[in-house]
């Protein structure tokens, strides 16, 4: 299993507007193509402008195919357009990670 851990930082005061935009335009196409994320989290303490989501893939090939399908999807591209117009995102960090052998993760979709 391969986990895609994505950490985003928004401009101050833009976290909730960005999450509302994602819920309206991005959640449906992304979940339809990538499956339901393992987690979609916002920070409770620390940098309150930060949120993280974690996506599960069988392997690098599965991730590559699903992300290619996502970027070919008109509904997803509409979300990306709206997100750019909102201009809420300040930074993004992506890490590909694998689970340790002694804890089970839910199966990837």
C-alpha positions in Angstrom: 0.0 0.0 0.0 1.1 3.5 -0.8 -0.2 6.5 1.1 -0.1 10.0 -0.4 0.0 12.4 2.5 -0.8 15.9 1.4 -0.3 19.0 3.6 -1.7 22.3 2.5 -1.4 25.8 4.2 -3.9 28.5 3.3 -3.6 32.2 3.7 -4.9 33.4 7.1 -8.7 33.5 7.2 -9.0 31.4 4.0 -9.1 27.8 5.4 -12.9 27.7 5.8 -13.7 29.3 2.4 -11.3 26.9 0.7 -12.8 23.8 2.5 -16.3 25.0 1.5 -15.1 25.4 -2.1 -13.6 21.9 -2.0 -16.8 20.4 -0.6 -18.9 22.0 -3.3 -16.7 21.4 -6.3 -13.8 19.1 -5.5 -15.0 16.4 -3.1 -17.2 14.5 -5.5 -14.8 14.1 -8.5 -11.8 13.4 -6.3 -13.6 10.8 -4.2 -15.2 9.2 -7.4 -11.8 8.8 -8.9 -9.4 8.3 -6.0 -11.8 6.7 -3.5 -12.6 7.9 0.0 -9.5 9.3 1.7 -8.0 7.6 4.8 -8.2 11.0 6.5 -9.1 14.6 5.7 -8.1 16.8 8.6 -7.8 20.4 9.7 -5.4 21.5 12.4 -6.8 21.9 15.9 -3.5 23.2 17.4 -0.4 24.5 15.8 -0.8 26.2 12.4 -4.6 26.8 12.2 -4.3 27.5 8.5 -3.2 24.0 7.7 -5.1 20.9 6.5 -4.0 17.4 5.6 -5.5 14.6 3.5 -4.2 11.1 3.1 -5.1 9.0 0.0 -4.6 5.2 -0.2 -3.3 3.5 -3.3 -2.3 -0.1 -4.0 1.1 1.0 -5.4 2.8 3.7 -7.5 1.1 2.5 -10.7 -2.4 2.7 -9.2 -1.6 6.2 -7.9 -0.3 7.3 -11.3 -3.3 5.9 -13.2 -5.9 7.4 -10.8 -4.2 10.8 -10.7 -4.0 10.9 -14.5 -7.8 10.2 -14.6 -8.3 12.9 -12.0 -6.5 15.5 -14.1 -8.4 14.4 -17.2 -11.8 14.9 -15.4 -13.8 18.0 -16.4 -15.5 18.3 -13.0 -12.1 18.2 -11.2 -10.7 20.8 -13.6 -13.6 23.1 -12.8 -12.8 22.8 -9.1 -9.1 23.6 -9.8 -10.2 26.7 -11.7 -12.4 27.9 -8.8 -9.6 27.1 -6.3 -7.2 29.3 -8.3 -9.7 32.1 -8.5 -10.1 32.0 -4.7 -6.4 32.1 -4.2 -6.5 30.6 -0.7 -3.6 28.2 -1.0 -0.2 29.3 0.2 1.8 26.1 0.1 1.6 22.4 -0.4 3.8 19.4 0.6 3.3 15.9 -0.6 4.9 12.8 0.9 4.5 9.2 -0.4 4.6 6.8 2.6 4.2 3.1 3.3 2.7 1.5 6.4 4.9 -0.3 8.9 4.4 -4.1 9.0 3.1 -4.3 12.6 0.0 -2.1 12.1 -2.7 -2.7 9.5 -4.2 0.1 7.4 -7.6 0.0 5.8 -7.5 -1.6 2.3 -7.0 0.8 -0.6 -10.0 1.3 -2.9 
